[in-house]
Amino acid sequence: MNPASRTFDLFKARSYFDALDGLRAISILMVLLHHVPRFSSPHFLKTLQENGRYGVAFFFVISGFLICTLLLREEEKAGKIDLWKFYGRRALRLLPLYYAALLLQTVMVFGLKQYTPENQALFAQKLPAYLFYYSNWLATATQGPFFQSWSLAVEEQFYLAFGLLLLFARRRVVIFATLVALFIKFFVYETFGAIDASSTFWRVVFSYREPILFGVLAAFMLNRGAWFEFFQRWLNSILTITLLGMATVVWLCVHLMQHESFWDAQLLYLLMTLIVMGLVVRPATPVVDNRLMLHVGKISYGIYLLHMFVISAVKKIPGGDSPAFCLLFSTVAVILVASVVYKGFEQPIIAFYKRKLSPLHTTAARLPAVKDQLLKESSSPGMPQGQVSI
């Protein structure tokens, strides 16, 4: 067996994929690049900066993959999905910091008057949508204070709908529905254009995001032994991962995406999905497994919620309107702030819900048994010893 590959049993025993935190770090850096003042040159950097908004798509792929994978494993382990515990885990992980950030934004808008009258009015108009996670349905979804929460609304809607679908529908129905949703949205947007631009109805109907569905399909495929072996055979090579990464970077640097549902973005989502699949079938991957990258990935939720506060503050200091200075200073500052928030605010909550609500809390106890079994198998003829890592 290739020493750089995970066996299917080890893959199934894992509830945490460290490389995905490294990928989250790359994703949040793309978002930061997109939100700082615009670079005037060179052309490839201008294109990459504009496409930086697709860092959110990487988060979506990862989310679709992880949520589907963990729910499928819960079902296999416990015989059923405890939907209330699933919603409880998601609520405890996401809501406390979200509403804390929203409260801070409210104070800055109405209490400290840090925004123009137009932005104050827009924030007041959108506040109910922020409170109840439907800002992605608004025509002004990406405008005004706290606009970044539109993607979190997409995530929350996905958790709610997908949890119910997975609980009540057969797996084949879920897979078929996912494929149909992808095809219909692609067909409609390629045929009629961005029909949601001036229609609330179509914004609601097509509010689901394709990269999440790509992640869901990846989870279903890797959950089956035969498909896992197929993708492991093609994606576990460091050369393959490197080529996929390079292709993604080149595509982001040379092609300005037209729309998040057009063909060019779909190609990007496919590359992103293959990268996610390649990373999770490997025990370790250079760059994304770097300690700094893993840390940034772990605190990426806090960075995402707080980065616009930091960027806005940096813009007000001397030299803050320089794209390079703003990017560097904001990145360092928001990592420091988010690290403190994670340590003092998020981590205790995470520890609580993992202890009380995690359906996979015995996974760690299972890993030694899986490892011992694989080590025994590794002593059989034709399989080199010492190749199992955990």
C-alpha positions as CSV (number, residue, x, y, z in Angstrom):
1,M,0.0,0.0,0.0
2,N,1.2,3.5,-0.8
3,P,2.5,5.0,2.5
4,A,0.9,8.3,1.6
5,S,-2.7,7.0,1.4
6,R,-5.3,6.3,4.0
7,T,-7.0,3.0,4.1
8,F,-10.8,3.1,4.0
9,D,-11.1,1.8,7.6
10,L,-8.8,4.6,8.9
11,F,-10.8,7.1,6.8
12,K,-14.1,5.9,8.3
13,A,-12.6,6.1,11.8
14,R,-11.7,9.8,11.5
15,S,-14.0,12.6,12.6
16,Y,-11.4,15.3,12.0
17,F,-9.4,16.0,8.8
18,D,-6.6,18.4,9.7
19,A,-5.8,19.2,6.1
20,L,-9.2,20.8,5.7
21,D,-8.3,23.4,8.3
22,G,-5.3,24.3,6.2
23,L,-7.6,24.6,3.2
24,R,-9.9,26.9,5.3
25,A,-6.8,29.1,5.9
26,I,-6.3,29.5,2.2
27,S,-10.0,30.2,1.8
28,I,-10.1,33.0,4.4
29,L,-7.0,34.6,3.0
30,M,-8.8,34.7,-0.4
31,V,-11.7,36.5,1.3
32,L,-9.4,39.0,3.0
33,L,-7.6,39.7,-0.3
34,H,-11.0,40.4,-1.9
35,H,-12.1,42.9,0.7
36,V,-9.1,45.1,1.0
37,P,-8.7,48.1,-1.3
38,R,-8.2,47.2,-4.9
39,F,-4.7,46.6,-6.4
40,S,-4.1,48.5,-9.6
41,S,-1.5,46.0,-11.0
42,P,-0.4,43.5,-12.1
43,H,-3.3,42.1,-14.1
44,F,-3.2,38.6,-12.6
45,L,-3.3,40.0,-9.0
46,K,-6.3,42.2,-9.9
47,T,-8.1,39.2,-11.3
48,L,-7.2,37.0,-8.3
49,Q,-8.4,39.8,-6.0
50,E,-11.7,40.0,-7.7
51,N,-12.1,36.2,-7.7
52,G,-11.2,36.2,-4.0
53,R,-14.9,36.1,-3.2
54,Y,-14.8,32.5,-4.3
55,G,-12.8,31.7,-1.1
56,V,-16.3,31.3,0.3
57,A,-17.0,28.5,-2.2
58,F,-14.1,26.5,-0.7
59,F,-15.8,26.9,2.7
60,F,-19.1,25.7,1.1
61,V,-17.4,22.6,-0.4
62,I,-15.8,21.7,2.9
63,S,-19.0,22.3,4.8
64,G,-21.1,20.1,2.5
65,F,-18.5,17.3,2.7
66,L,-18.1,17.4,6.5
67,I,-21.7,17.7,7.4
68,C,-22.8,14.9,5.1
69,T,-19.9,12.7,6.2
70,L,-20.4,13.1,9.9
71,L,-24.2,12.5,9.6
72,L,-23.7,9.4,7.6
73,R,-21.2,8.1,10.2
74,E,-23.6,8.9,13.0
75,E,-26.2,6.9,11.2
76,E,-23.9,3.9,10.7
77,K,-22.7,4.0,14.3
78,A,-25.9,4.8,16.2
79,G,-28.4,3.3,13.7
80,K,-30.1,6.7,13.3
81,I,-29.5,10.4,13.0
82,D,-30.3,12.5,16.1
83,L,-31.5,15.6,14.4
84,W,-31.9,17.7,17.6
85,K,-28.4,17.0,18.7
86,F,-27.2,17.9,15.2
87,Y,-29.0,21.2,15.3
88,G,-27.8,21.7,18.8
89,R,-24.1,21.2,17.8
90,R,-24.5,23.6,14.9
91,A,-26.3,26.2,17.0
92,L,-23.6,26.1,19.8
93,R,-20.8,26.2,17.3
94,L,-22.1,29.1,15.2
95,L,-24.7,31.2,17.0
96,P,-22.9,32.6,20.0
97,L,-20.1,34.3,18.1
98,Y,-22.4,35.3,15.3
99,Y,-24.8,37.2,17.6
100,A,-21.9,38.7,19.5
101,A,-20.5,40.0,16.3
102,L,-23.9,41.3,15.2
103,L,-24.3,43.0,18.6
104,L,-20.9,44.7,18.1
105,Q,-22.0,45.8,14.6
106,T,-25.2,47.2,16.0
107,V,-23.3,49.2,18.6
108,M,-21.0,50.6,16.0
109,V,-23.8,51.5,13.6
110,F,-26.3,53.0,16.0
111,G,-24.3,53.7,19.1
112,L,-21.0,55.0,17.9
113,K,-22.3,56.3,14.5
114,Q,-19.3,54.8,12.6
115,Y,-21.2,54.6,9.3
116,T,-22.9,57.0,6.9
117,P,-26.6,57.7,7.2
118,E,-27.2,55.6,4.1
119,N,-25.4,52.6,5.6
120,Q,-27.2,53.1,8.9
121,A,-30.5,53.0,7.1
122,L,-29.5,49.9,5.1
123,F,-28.4,48.1,8.3
124,A,-31.6,48.9,10.1
125,Q,-33.6,47.6,7.1
126,K,-31.5,44.4,6.9
127,L,-31.3,43.8,10.7
128,P,-34.3,41.3,10.8
129,A,-32.6,39.3,8.0
130,Y,-29.4,39.2,10.0
131,L,-31.2,38.1,13.1
132,F,-33.0,35.3,11.4
133,Y,-30.5,34.2,8.8
134,Y,-32.1,35.1,5.5
135,S,-30.0,38.0,4.3
136,N,-28.9,35.9,1.2
137,W,-32.5,36.4,-0.1
138,L,-32.2,40.2,-0.3
139,A,-31.1,42.1,-3.3
140,T,-28.7,44.0,-1.0
141,A,-27.2,40.7,0.3
142,T,-23.6,41.8,-0.3
143,Q,-24.0,45.5,0.7
144,G,-23.8,47.5,3.9
145,P,-22.5,46.7,7.4
146,F,-22.3,43.0,8.3
147,F,-22.9,42.0,4.7
148,Q,-20.5,39.0,5.1
149,S,-23.3,37.2,7.0
150,W,-25.0,36.3,3.7
151,S,-22.9,33.2,3.3
152,L,-23.6,32.2,6.9
153,A,-27.3,32.4,6.1
154,V,-26.7,30.0,3.2
155,E,-24.9,27.6,5.6
156,E,-27.7,27.7,8.2
157,Q,-30.4,27.0,5.6
158,F,-28.4,24.1,4.3
159,Y,-28.0,22.6,7.8
160,L,-31.8,22.9,8.4
161,A,-32.9,21.5,5.0
162,F,-30.2,18.8,4.6
163,G,-30.6,17.4,8.1
164,L,-34.4,16.9,7.4
165,L,-33.8,15.5,4.0
166,L,-31.2,13.0,5.2
167,L,-33.4,12.0,8.1
168,F,-36.6,11.3,6.1
169,A,-35.4,10.4,2.6
170,R,-33.6,7.3,1.2
171,R,-29.9,7.9,0.3
172,R,-30.6,7.3,-3.4
173,V,-33.3,10.0,-3.2
174,V,-30.9,12.4,-1.5
175,I,-28.2,11.8,-4.1
176,F,-30.7,12.1,-7.0
177,A,-32.2,15.3,-5.6
178,T,-28.7,16.8,-5.2
179,L,-27.8,16.0,-8.8
180,V,-31.1,17.4,-10.1
181,A,-30.7,20.6,-8.1
182,L,-27.2,21.1,-9.6
183,F,-28.4,20.4,-13.1
184,I,-31.5,22.6,-12.9
185,K,-29.6,25.6,-11.6
186,F,-26.8,25.2,-14.1
187,F,-29.3,24.9,-17.0
188,V,-31.5,27.8,-15.9
189,Y,-28.6,30.2,-15.4
190,E,-26.8,29.2,-18.6
191,T,-30.0,29.5,-20.6
192,F,-31.7,32.6,-19.0
193,G,-28.8,34.3,-17.2
194,A,-28.8,35.6,-13.7
195,I,-32.6,35.5,-13.3
196,D,-32.4,36.2,-9.5
197,A,-30.9,39.6,-10.0
198,S,-34.3,41.4,-9.9
199,S,-36.5,38.7,-8.5
200,T,-36.9,37.8,-4.8
201,F,-38.8,34.6,-5.8
202,W,-35.9,33.3,-7.8
203,R,-33.4,34.4,-5.2
204,V,-35.2,32.2,-2.7
205,V,-35.7,29.3,-5.0
206,F,-32.1,29.2,-6.1
207,S,-30.6,30.3,-2.8
208,Y,-28.8,27.0,-2.4
209,R,-25.1,27.1,-3.5
210,E,-23.6,24.6,-5.8
211,P,-20.3,24.1,-4.0
212,I,-22.1,22.8,-0.9
213,L,-23.9,20.2,-3.1
214,F,-20.5,19.3,-4.7
215,G,-19.3,18.6,-1.2
216,V,-22.3,16.5,-0.4
217,L,-21.7,14.3,-3.5
218,A,-18.1,13.9,-2.5
219,A,-19.1,12.7,0.9
220,F,-21.5,10.1,-0.5
221,M,-18.8,8.8,-2.9
222,L,-16.1,8.5,-0.3
223,N,-18.4,6.8,2.1
224,R,-18.5,3.8,-0.2
225,G,-15.5,1.5,-0.2
226,A,-15.3,1.0,-4.0
227,W,-15.6,4.8,-4.7
228,F,-13.1,5.6,-2.0
229,E,-10.5,3.2,-3.5
230,F,-11.2,4.7,-7.0
231,F,-10.6,8.3,-5.9
232,Q,-7.7,7.3,-3.6
233,R,-6.0,5.6,-6.5
234,W,-6.2,8.8,-8.5
235,L,-6.0,11.6,-5.9
236,N,-3.6,10.4,-3.2
237,S,-0.5,11.4,-5.1
238,I,1.2,14.6,-4.0
239,L,1.8,15.4,-7.7
240,T,-2.0,15.1,-8.4
241,I,-2.8,17.4,-5.5
242,T,-0.2,19.9,-6.6
243,L,-1.5,19.9,-10.2
244,L,-5.0,20.4,-9.0
245,G,-3.9,23.3,-6.8
246,M,-1.9,24.9,-9.6
247,A,-4.9,24.5,-12.0
248,T,-7.1,26.2,-9.4
249,V,-4.7,29.1,-8.8
250,V,-4.2,29.6,-12.6
251,W,-7.9,29.7,-13.2
252,L,-8.4,32.2,-10.4
253,C,-5.5,34.4,-11.7
254,V,-6.3,34.4,-15.4
255,H,-10.1,34.2,-15.7
256,L,-12.5,36.7,-14.2
257,M,-15.6,34.7,-13.1
258,Q,-18.8,35.8,-14.8
259,H,-21.3,34.6,-12.1
260,E,-21.3,32.1,-9.3
261,S,-23.7,29.8,-11.2
262,F,-22.2,30.0,-14.7
263,W,-20.0,27.3,-16.3
264,D,-16.6,28.9,-15.3
265,A,-17.5,28.9,-11.6
266,Q,-18.8,25.3,-11.9
267,L,-15.4,24.3,-13.2
268,L,-13.8,26.0,-10.2
269,Y,-16.1,24.2,-7.8
270,L,-15.2,20.9,-9.4
271,L,-11.5,21.6,-9.0
272,M,-12.1,22.6,-5.4
273,T,-14.1,19.4,-4.7
274,L,-11.3,17.2,-6.1
275,I,-8.8,19.0,-3.9
276,V,-10.9,18.4,-0.8
277,M,-11.3,14.7,-1.8
278,G,-7.6,14.4,-2.4
279,L,-6.7,15.9,0.9
280,V,-8.9,13.7,3.0
281,V,-7.7,10.4,1.4
282,R,-4.1,11.3,2.4
283,P,-2.5,11.2,5.9
284,A,-0.7,14.5,5.4
285,T,-0.1,17.1,2.8
286,P,2.7,19.7,2.8
287,V,1.7,23.4,3.1
288,V,-1.9,22.8,4.2
289,D,-0.6,20.7,7.2
290,N,1.7,23.6,8.4
291,R,1.0,24.5,12.0
292,L,0.3,28.1,11.2
293,M,-2.1,27.2,8.4
294,L,-3.9,24.7,10.7
295,H,-4.3,27.4,13.4
296,V,-5.6,30.0,10.9
297,G,-8.1,27.4,9.6
298,K,-9.3,26.6,13.1
299,I,-10.1,30.2,13.9
300,S,-11.3,31.0,10.4
301,Y,-15.0,31.4,11.5
302,G,-13.9,34.2,13.9
303,I,-11.7,35.7,11.2
304,Y,-14.6,35.7,8.8
305,L,-17.0,37.4,11.2
306,L,-14.5,40.0,12.4
307,H,-12.4,40.7,9.4
308,M,-14.5,43.6,8.1
309,F,-14.3,45.4,11.5
310,V,-10.5,45.1,11.3
311,I,-10.2,46.2,7.7
312,S,-12.4,49.2,8.3
313,A,-10.2,50.2,11.3
314,V,-7.0,49.7,9.3
315,K,-8.3,51.9,6.5
316,K,-8.5,54.8,8.9
317,I,-4.9,54.8,9.9
318,P,-2.1,56.5,7.9
319,G,-1.3,54.4,4.8
320,G,-4.4,52.2,5.4
321,D,-5.7,52.9,1.9
322,S,-2.7,51.1,0.4
323,P,-3.8,47.6,-0.7
324,A,-0.6,45.9,0.3
325,F,-0.4,47.6,3.7
326,C,-4.0,47.0,4.4
327,L,-3.9,43.4,3.4
328,L,-0.8,42.6,5.5
329,F,-1.8,44.7,8.6
330,S,-5.4,43.5,8.5
331,T,-4.4,39.8,8.1
332,V,-2.0,39.9,11.1
333,A,-4.4,41.9,13.2
334,V,-7.5,39.8,12.6
335,I,-5.5,36.6,13.2
336,L,-4.4,37.9,16.6
337,V,-7.9,39.1,17.5
338,A,-9.6,35.9,16.3
339,S,-7.0,33.8,18.2
340,V,-8.0,35.5,21.4
341,V,-11.7,35.1,20.7
342,Y,-11.3,31.5,19.8
343,K,-9.3,30.7,23.0
344,G,-11.5,32.7,25.4
345,F,-14.9,32.5,23.7
346,E,-15.3,29.7,21.1
347,Q,-13.1,26.9,22.5
348,P,-15.0,26.5,25.8
349,I,-18.3,26.2,23.9
350,I,-16.8,23.7,21.4
351,A,-15.5,21.6,24.3
352,F,-19.0,21.6,25.9
353,Y,-20.9,20.6,22.9
354,K,-18.4,17.9,21.9
355,R,-18.7,16.4,25.4
356,K,-22.5,16.6,25.5
357,L,-23.7,16.3,22.0
358,S,-21.1,14.6,19.7
359,P,-22.3,11.3,18.3
360,L,-18.7,10.4,17.5
361,H,-17.3,10.9,21.0
362,T,-16.1,7.3,21.0
363,T,-14.2,7.6,17.8
364,A,-10.9,8.2,19.6
365,A,-11.4,4.9,21.5
366,R,-12.0,3.1,18.2
367,L,-8.8,4.3,16.5
368,P,-6.3,2.1,18.4
369,A,-8.4,-1.0,17.6
370,V,-8.5,0.0,13.9
371,K,-4.7,0.7,13.9
372,D,-3.9,-2.6,15.6
373,Q,-6.0,-4.5,13.1
374,L,-4.3,-2.7,10.2
375,L,-0.9,-3.4,11.6
376,K,-1.8,-7.1,11.8
377,E,-2.9,-7.0,8.2
378,S,0.3,-5.2,7.2
379,S,2.4,-8.2,8.3
380,S,0.7,-10.3,5.7
381,P,2.6,-11.2,2.5
382,G,2.6,-8.5,-0.2
383,M,2.0,-5.6,2.2
384,P,5.0,-3.7,3.5
385,Q,5.2,-3.2,7.2
386,G,5.2,0.2,9.0
387,Q,3.0,1.9,6.5
388,V,0.1,2.7,8.7
389,S,-0.1,6.2,10.2
390,I,-2.8,7.6,12.4
